């Protein structure tokens, strides 16, 4: 296995080697790569690291989170969420430090793809900015498109919180400890895509709230079966 920042990813033999390491998956796409898979990238000012690139018909996305079957425990520490954990061929969290190194290069779009337990697929896209480690990777969002009601506060400071590093605004409640996993919280009870993998038969509202769910400010509570978070630059023509 290949060790990356203390997290186990997959064997070197499964990594596509590209001469002259690119800055992200979009740069690889512009060089002619069209096969989804694991590549090495080197964002400006960063060390090289491996990512999963999802190649679509007209663009490429750098995947920062993938959850499909509950095989990986996402109730991890601040250090793990910073450095990344999991298997890039399966379930994983890329890491806040790596996400920051990519997003700090240009303006990016965040795309969230969701599938519920009836296999309905939905998505939503935002323009976003991500703060430095000194801000606890504060996230600011602005919705641009999608077919599911927005559930993440826009134009609001969302600090990333984990059980051992709680930065939620509502400090009388440790959101990650109460609801599991690490996420950008404003207050407890909001959407959390890094919660415990829970199937619909789980009983009790509190237990379901520990799971992966999408909760619009006005609307129903969606218990989620699979999630994928991806980014690519807003200006695809000029990005190199």
VMD Tcl script that draws the C-alpha trace (Angstrom):
set ca {
  {0.00 0.00 0.00}
  {1.12 3.58 -0.59}
  {1.31 5.82 2.45}
  {0.16 9.42 1.91}
  {0.19 11.75 4.93}
  {-0.44 8.83 7.25}
  {-3.47 7.58 5.31}
  {-3.50 4.39 3.24}
  {-4.47 4.78 -0.38}
  {-4.01 2.29 -3.21}
  {-1.00 0.65 -4.81}
  {1.34 2.58 -7.10}
  {0.50 0.19 -9.94}
  {-3.01 1.64 -10.14}
  {-1.88 5.26 -10.38}
  {-1.68 6.80 -13.85}
  {1.69 8.49 -14.29}
  {1.57 11.67 -16.39}
  {4.80 13.44 -17.43}
  {4.94 16.96 -15.95}
  {2.54 16.78 -13.02}
  {-0.62 18.88 -13.56}
  {-2.17 21.31 -11.10}
  {-5.55 19.51 -10.96}
  {-7.83 17.16 -12.91}
  {-9.00 19.92 -15.24}
  {-5.42 20.52 -16.38}
  {-5.13 16.78 -17.08}
  {-8.34 16.90 -19.12}
  {-6.95 19.76 -21.19}
  {-3.88 17.62 -21.90}
  {-6.12 14.97 -23.39}
  {-6.83 12.60 -20.48}
  {-10.35 11.15 -20.73}
  {-10.26 8.14 -18.38}
  {-11.54 8.46 -14.83}
  {-9.06 7.23 -12.26}
  {-6.22 8.07 -9.90}
  {-3.64 10.63 -11.00}
  {-0.85 12.57 -9.35}
  {-1.29 16.35 -9.28}
  {0.83 19.20 -7.93}
  {-1.12 22.38 -7.14}
  {0.85 25.63 -7.21}
  {3.01 25.90 -4.11}
  {2.17 22.37 -2.91}
  {3.79 18.97 -2.84}
  {2.47 16.41 -5.31}
  {-0.28 14.06 -4.15}
  {-2.78 11.62 -5.61}
  {-6.41 12.38 -6.42}
  {-9.32 10.67 -8.14}
  {-10.31 12.46 -11.35}
  {-13.82 11.97 -12.68}
  {-13.75 12.60 -16.41}
  {-17.06 13.68 -17.90}
  {-17.90 14.31 -21.55}
  {-17.02 18.00 -21.44}
  {-14.85 18.48 -18.33}
  {-13.03 16.82 -15.47}
  {-13.68 17.05 -11.74}
  {-11.30 16.53 -8.82}
  {-13.18 14.35 -6.31}
  {-12.76 15.41 -2.67}
  {-15.22 13.01 -1.00}
  {-16.88 9.74 -1.98}
  {-19.27 7.58 0.03}
  {-21.03 4.56 -1.43}
  {-21.58 1.72 1.04}
  {-20.52 2.58 4.60}
  {-17.30 0.55 4.41}
  {-15.26 3.45 5.84}
  {-15.75 5.08 9.25}
  {-15.97 8.86 8.76}
  {-15.97 9.58 12.49}
  {-12.31 10.62 12.34}
  {-10.03 13.11 14.08}
  {-9.12 16.66 13.03}
  {-5.72 15.40 11.90}
  {-7.34 12.76 9.68}
  {-9.77 15.26 8.16}
  {-6.86 17.62 7.52}
  {-4.59 15.03 5.87}
  {-7.21 12.76 4.30}
  {-8.23 9.14 4.79}
  {-9.64 6.17 2.92}
  {-9.08 4.54 -0.46}
  {-9.19 6.65 -3.61}
  {-10.75 3.71 -5.45}
  {-13.58 3.49 -2.90}
  {-14.72 5.60 0.03}
  {-12.46 8.49 1.00}
  {-12.01 12.04 2.21}
  {-9.23 13.77 0.25}
  {-8.18 16.09 3.09}
  {-8.74 19.75 3.93}
  {-5.09 20.64 3.37}
  {-5.14 19.16 -0.13}
  {-8.50 20.76 -0.92}
  {-7.13 24.13 0.18}
  {-4.01 23.76 -1.98}
  {-6.21 23.13 -5.04}
  {-8.90 25.72 -4.34}
  {-6.32 28.41 -3.56}
  {-5.17 28.40 -7.21}
  {-8.28 29.89 -8.83}
  {-12.05 30.30 -8.51}
  {-13.71 26.89 -8.23}
  {-17.15 25.28 -8.38}
  {-18.21 22.74 -5.76}
  {-20.56 20.04 -7.06}
  {-22.41 17.79 -4.61}
  {-24.02 14.65 -6.02}
  {-26.49 12.74 -3.84}
  {-28.44 9.50 -4.12}
  {-31.26 8.66 -1.71}
  {-32.42 5.20 -0.63}
  {-34.91 5.07 -3.51}
  {-31.96 5.59 -5.88}
  {-33.11 9.08 -6.86}
  {-30.09 11.11 -7.97}
  {-29.79 14.85 -7.32}
  {-27.07 17.46 -7.45}
  {-26.30 21.03 -6.48}
  {-23.44 23.34 -7.45}
  {-21.93 26.33 -5.69}
  {-19.17 28.80 -6.26}
  {-17.09 28.77 -3.11}
  {-14.07 30.07 -1.25}
  {-12.13 28.09 1.33}
  {-10.20 29.78 4.11}
  {-6.70 28.91 5.25}
  {-5.81 26.48 8.06}
  {-5.70 29.49 10.40}
  {-9.45 29.99 9.79}
  {-10.18 26.28 10.28}
  {-10.84 26.05 6.54}
  {-13.85 28.36 6.67}
  {-16.23 27.79 3.76}
  {-18.33 30.45 1.99}
  {-20.88 29.32 -0.61}
  {-23.11 30.78 -3.30}
  {-25.54 28.46 -5.15}
  {-25.48 28.54 -8.94}
  {-27.51 25.49 -10.06}
  {-29.05 22.18 -9.03}
  {-32.18 20.06 -8.77}
  {-32.39 19.64 -4.99}
  {-33.29 22.39 -2.49}
  {-30.27 24.13 -1.03}
  {-29.39 22.98 2.49}
  {-26.11 24.83 3.11}
  {-26.20 28.43 4.34}
  {-24.98 30.87 1.69}
  {-22.74 33.89 2.29}
  {-22.18 32.60 5.80}
  {-18.99 31.65 7.61}
  {-19.01 27.87 7.96}
  {-16.10 26.53 10.00}
  {-15.07 22.91 9.71}
  {-15.68 21.02 12.95}
  {-14.65 17.57 14.16}
  {-15.24 15.88 17.50}
  {-11.76 16.78 18.80}
  {-11.74 20.22 17.17}
  {-15.19 21.83 17.50}
  {-15.52 25.19 15.76}
  {-19.29 25.40 15.33}
  {-20.87 28.73 16.08}
  {-23.26 27.20 18.58}
  {-20.72 26.39 21.28}
  {-23.13 24.91 23.80}
  {-23.27 21.82 21.59}
  {-20.40 19.82 20.15}
  {-21.99 19.13 16.76}
  {-19.59 16.41 15.56}
  {-19.81 14.56 18.88}
  {-23.60 14.71 18.85}
  {-24.08 13.98 15.16}
  {-20.85 12.13 14.17}
  {-18.23 12.95 11.54}
  {-16.61 16.22 10.53}
  {-18.37 18.92 8.54}
  {-18.78 22.65 7.92}
  {-21.25 23.61 10.63}
  {-22.93 26.87 11.51}
  {-25.08 25.29 14.23}
  {-26.06 21.77 15.20}
  {-28.83 20.03 13.30}
  {-27.80 21.13 9.84}
  {-26.82 19.02 6.84}
  {-23.94 16.59 7.39}
  {-22.56 14.46 4.54}
  {-19.81 12.94 6.67}
  {-22.06 11.40 9.32}
  {-22.50 7.75 10.22}
  {-23.68 5.47 7.40}
  {-27.23 4.66 8.48}
  {-29.92 2.79 6.58}
  {-33.56 3.99 6.61}
  {-34.71 1.25 8.96}
  {-32.78 2.91 11.80}
  {-35.24 3.96 14.48}
  {-35.42 7.31 16.18}
  {-34.89 10.83 14.88}
  {-31.71 11.36 16.89}
  {-30.13 8.21 15.48}
  {-31.00 9.27 11.93}
  {-29.48 12.69 12.63}
  {-26.16 10.95 13.28}
  {-26.29 9.74 9.69}
  {-25.67 11.17 6.22}
  {-28.49 13.57 5.51}
  {-29.50 16.63 3.51}
  {-31.87 19.02 5.27}
  {-33.06 22.11 3.35}
  {-34.03 25.06 5.51}
  {-37.59 24.58 4.28}
  {-38.43 21.07 3.28}
  {-38.09 17.41 4.08}
  {-35.22 15.53 5.67}
  {-33.32 13.40 3.10}
  {-31.44 10.37 4.42}
  {-28.66 9.79 1.89}
  {-27.34 6.51 0.46}
  {-24.30 7.83 -1.42}
  {-22.51 11.13 -1.84}
  {-19.79 12.61 -3.99}
  {-18.15 16.03 -3.64}
  {-16.13 17.35 -6.58}
  {-14.54 20.61 -7.71}
  {-13.34 22.22 -10.91}
  {-12.34 25.78 -11.93}
  {-15.01 28.24 -12.97}
  {-12.90 29.46 -15.89}
  {-12.18 26.29 -17.83}
  {-10.75 28.12 -20.86}
  {-7.89 29.89 -19.13}
  {-6.99 27.39 -16.41}
  {-3.71 25.54 -16.99}
}
mol new
graphics top color blue
foreach p $ca { graphics top sphere $p radius 0.5 }
foreach p [lrange $ca 0 end-1] q [lrange $ca 1 end] { graphics top cylinder $p $q radius 0.2 }
display resetview
